[in-house]
Amino acid sequence: TASSCLLLFPLLTAPPRTDSAPLRVEVDSSRREVVVTAGPFRIAHMPKGMDHGQMHQMEGTTSPLLRFEWPIEAWFRGFELEVSDASGKLLDQRLVHHMNVMNFDRRQLLYPAVERMVAAGSETGTVIVPKSIGMPMQPGYRLGMYVAWNNTGEADIEGAYLRVRLKWSPKNLSPRPLDVLPLYMDVSFLEIGETDSYDLPPGRSTKSYEFTLPVGGRMLAAGGHMHDYGEFVQLEDATTGKVIVRLDARKDAEGRLLKMPTKYFGITGDGIRLREGRRYRVRADYDNPEGQTIPDGAMGLMAAAFVPDDYAKWPVLDPNDPNILKDIAALERIGKPGPGREGTRQDEHAGHDMPAKPSTAQPPAPGGEHKH
């Protein structure tokens, strides 16, 4: 629009690659969005009966990493996805099986892996948290974006574009938003570099993962990701068995996943208290009616907006950590031919060509200061 203030960043200047789509980053100040547009893509159709694991072995079903830098100082507070054809006509968002954005300048709390700042499935929809909270972002943060397609139509789609609107609050917002960081919990954690998909047995099944929380804090919101036939994903106190958060899947009459909820817990209040050193369990339940095991047919993830009690205790990303290097190496395989192209655990994110320079980015200190 005429009132929009767009700061246009040119196409990435890396040498051209045959397995990567051009990418454009714009800052729309009027709508307070960082708009990332990638394409054109060829979205290969999936033959009927293909399982989730086989999907990643086909060309045109998974992109490699699309790299870019976050351009402004702001609080990240949500996202919206759009898929369009070559003429600009919007296509069904369910073409996106899952999409992920990684921040290579910040580490996760539970796992020695780079931060997954966005993890969206076809069931996620638009996600926006209130302006009272946000994820602190600095100019120059190195990000990567990847998408897995889910084209169940009869033909390939040529010339498709993906647009991701990353919504932000300005640095001068008053009152100042509360700093939150993503707390990522995965029922299928095996080791860094392994996929987090797992085989889904027939009938009812439960899978869980226990962890000890290294930093206490408050959980202000939570969302989840599952596959078809998922019942719920929940967080439990592993000592008492008490259910802390339960996210029930919304499905159609055949058990196909339609949507996973996002829940908020007193955004302007205390939220849900999680305690340092306490044992917790993330759990996913399924009910598979097909009478046979579905290879790589399940995932169970919960991601929360988390306010640490002490930001200084948040682990710093060490670029020389063997697990970090293993995580990055696994990310590099996604979308490329050959074994292991399904890539890493944690929503099967992708990566490419990480710079060798050490990362000095730190989690935000209280008051919004960033240590460098």
C-alpha positions, 0 to 999 in steps of 0.5 A: 500500500502507499502507506507501507514502508518497505526496506527491500533486501536483495537476493542472497549473494551466495553462488547460485545453487541448483537445489535452492530457490531464490529468497527475498526479505522485506521489512514492512514497517506499516504491518510490522512484519519481516516478509520472507518470500521464496520460490519458485518451487516445483512441488512434487505430488505424492503417490497415494499410500506414500508414508511420511518417511518415503516422502522425503526420498522424493525430489520436489517434496522437501526444500534445502535451507533458505538462508537469510539474516534477521534485519532489525532489532525487535521482538518476534511475536508470531507468523503467518504462511502463504502459498501461491502459484506463479500468477500470485493466486493463493493455494491451499496452505495444507500444501505445507506439511511443516515449515521451520525457521532456525536461529543459528546464533542461539541454543536450545535449553534442553538439547545441544542444538540450534534454536528452532524459533518457528515450528509450524505444521499444516494444522498450525495456522496463523500464530500471534502472541500478545504484544506484552511478550516477544522473542528478542531479536538482533540485526544480523542473527543468522536464520535458516528456513526450510519447508516440507511439502504435502501435495496429495493432488494428481500432478506436480505444481510448478512455479509455487512460492512460499511467503512467511510473514514474521511478525514483530513488535518495535524496540521502542514499544511501551510498555516493554514486552516481556522477553520469552525464549522457545522451550522445545520438547520432543517425545522422540528424542534419540540423539542429535542428528536423528530424525524425530519421526517414529513408526506408528503401531496399530491401535492405541499407543503412547510415547514419552520423553523425560528430562530435568529442567536446567533453568526454572521459569514460567510458561506463558503459551504452548502449541504442539505438532502431531500427525494423523491419528494423533490424540493429544500431546501433553506435559506432565510432572514426572514425579507426581504424574500430574498433567501440566498442559494438555493439547488435544488434536482436532481431527476429522471423522477418519482421524486425519489431523485438522488442527493443534491448539495454542494455549495461553496461560496468563500472558500478563500474569504468572503463567505456569511455573516450571521448576529448576531441577525438577523432572518432567515428561512430554507425552504423545498418544495416538490411535491408529485404525489402519491395522498395521504399522505406519513407518515414520508415521508419528511425531509428538512435539510441544513448544512453549513461550518460556520466561527463564528465572535467570537468563544467565543460566541459559546455555550459550551456543558453542560453535565447536560443540560436537553436538552442535556440529552434528546438528548442523551437519544433519540439517545440511542433508535435508532436501538433498539426494542420497541417504539421510536426506530426511535430516535431523530430529526436531521437526526435520529442519534443514540447514546449509553452509554455516559460517565458520566464525564463532557465534557470540550471541547470548540470550537476553539479559534482564532488562533487554540488554544483549551481551556480545 
